Amino acid sequence: MPLVRIDHSDTRSNSQEISEAIHDAIVEVYGIPVRDRFQVVTSRSATTIIAEDAGLGFDRTDPVIIQIFTQRGRSDQMKQNLYAEIAARLAAVGVAGEDVFIGYVENGPQDWSFGFGRAQYLTGELAVPSAAPAA
């Protein structure tokens, strides 16, 4: 059950396509249910997004900043697969590879509340999701 925050400039007119591409990549790589979707998409002035060179020697022209908050337990290879799938799907909707920036944050079942002020993974109202993709 990832929570995904997506920030991009208001010069992009394809927020829905960007959102769908990222969600579809997560569903594909992690095997989560299609309706297990929690996203916050923010379109903002390009001047409010600063994404300079991280030492890799390329420039970004119109970055899409993606923050993924999810339960810990997935392997480094699964994360690499996810990053590659997100980049490929975003390329298909017009986002250049150098403009894809992903921050990945892991946490545990105690760190989620889906409503009513309860930690449903701890109370047993929700089963803690498996880190392995569904078959």
URTARA-V816475 format. One record per helix or strand. SS is the DSSP state (A for helix, B for strand). FROM is the first residue (numbers start at 1). LEN is the number of residues. Records with the same first field share a line. If there is no record, write none. Layout:
BEGIN
SS = FROM-LEN ; FROM-LEN
END
This chain:
BEGIN
B = 3-7 ; 38-7 ; 64-8 ; 100-8 ; 115-1 ; 118-1
A = 15-16 ; 46-3 ; 76-16 ; 97-3 ; 109-3 ; 120-4
END
